[in-house]
Amino acid sequence: MPVKQHAGYQHKHNFIYGAFVYIQNLQAFLIAITILTLTPGLDTALVIKNTSRAGTKDGCVTSLGICSGLLCTRPFPLLVFLLFYCSPRSFFR
């Protein structure tokens, strides 16, 4: 497949700056992400522990704390990605 030029960078196919990931076995990938999604994690264990030990109120407070932590930390990687994506020449010379 020929190498195309895009804004001074070389890339193959229709992806920009190597951000495309090939999935060799789609069925195995779908099974793996389904299992990982359905498996309860440490957050769930913490909420169950606090709810069973101290009651519904503490379980709700724990859940609210986990959700607020996710809400505060998730936009940061998006902002970093947008910074790199919008000005690639200043970071990738």
Secondary structure as UniProt FT lines:
FT   STRAND          4..6
FT   TURN            7..8
FT   STRAND          9..11
FT   TURN            13..14
FT   TURN            17..18
FT   HELIX           26..38
FT   HELIX           42..54
FT   HELIX           56..73
FT   HELIX           75..86
FT   HELIX           88..91
//
